[in-house]
Amino acid sequence: MDDLLRAVLDIAARHVDAERASAMGPDTDLSALGLASLEMVGFILDLERGLAVQFPADLIDPATFRDARTIAGHVRALRGPG
């Protein structure tokens, strides 16, 4: 598992209870862990701060934040080459 994916998982773990966090993997559906719309706002802000990115409005969509692997892919695209 690469560093970015691990960072996304670590941030996600702060937004769910400890039992669910321990069972979370790169492809775990985050909404199934209790990250509903209100909790998702805090999670997105935490991702932006922790990963030094800003998600544009067109990416603020449930599909973008489905699981850690998907989020990491979007962060890589936002960061661009390099």
Protein Blocks (a to p, Z undefined) as FASTA:
>chain_A
ZZklmmmmmmmmmmccfklmmmpcfklcfklnopafklmmmmmmmmmmmnopacdfklmc
fklmmpmmlmmmmmmmmnogZZ
